[in-house]
Amino acid sequence: MTHREADQKRFDFEQRGRAWLAWHIVALDRSKRLPPLKTLLGHDKPERKAQTWQEQALIARQLNAAFGGTVTRREQPNA
């Protein structure tokens, strides 16, 4: 993608956002009762739990295998 194409894509995305905002402002202005603010704000994203080091190590091994890497060090099992 060239810089010009990326700029056009960003402009189109921003323009759609502005059109969405303008439409909703007019629609809310015409309504007799406003909906609760919570419904307009949408849902909160649930907090993601932090990965453990074991999960991170597993992902690293999977990426290594996916890209054809070699294992240079094996983890020692806990005794």
C-alpha positions in Angstrom: 0.0 0.0 0.0 1.4 3.4 -1.0 1.4 6.4 1.2 -1.3 8.0 -0.9 -3.6 4.9 -0.6 -3.0 4.8 3.2 -3.9 8.5 3.4 -7.0 7.9 1.4 -8.0 4.9 3.6 -7.5 7.0 6.8 -9.5 9.9 5.3 -12.4 7.6 4.4 -12.3 6.0 7.9 -12.4 9.4 9.5 -15.1 10.7 7.2 -17.3 7.7 8.0 -16.8 8.5 11.7 -17.8 12.1 11.2 -20.9 11.1 9.2 -21.9 8.6 12.0 -21.5 11.3 14.6 -23.5 13.9 12.6 -26.3 11.4 12.0 -26.6 10.5 15.7 -26.5 14.1 16.8 -29.5 14.9 14.6 -31.3 11.7 15.5 -30.9 12.4 19.2 -31.9 16.0 18.7 -35.2 14.8 17.2 -36.0 12.3 19.9 -38.4 13.2 22.6 -36.5 11.2 25.3 -32.8 10.6 25.3 -31.7 7.0 25.9 -29.6 6.3 29.0 -26.0 7.4 28.5 -24.7 3.9 29.3 -26.5 2.6 26.2 -24.9 5.2 24.1 -21.4 4.6 25.4 -21.4 0.9 24.5 -20.0 -2.0 26.4 -16.8 -1.8 28.4 -14.2 -4.3 27.2 -13.4 -6.9 29.9 -10.0 -6.6 31.4 -7.5 -9.0 30.0 -5.7 -11.0 32.6 -1.9 -10.9 32.4 -0.2 -13.9 30.9 1.9 -16.1 33.1 5.5 -16.7 32.1 4.5 -20.3 31.2 1.9 -19.0 28.7 4.5 -16.6 27.2 7.0 -19.4 26.9 4.4 -21.6 25.2 3.6 -18.9 22.7 7.3 -18.3 22.0 7.8 -22.1 21.3 4.8 -22.1 19.0 6.1 -19.1 17.1 9.5 -20.7 16.9 8.0 -23.9 15.4 5.7 -22.0 13.0 8.6 -20.1 11.5 10.9 -23.1 11.3 13.2 -22.2 14.1 15.4 -24.5 16.1 15.2 -25.1 19.9 18.4 -23.8 21.5 17.4 -24.4 25.1 14.9 -26.7 26.7 13.1 -25.9 30.0 14.0 -28.2 32.8 10.9 -29.7 34.5 10.4 -28.8 38.1 11.6 -31.5 40.5 
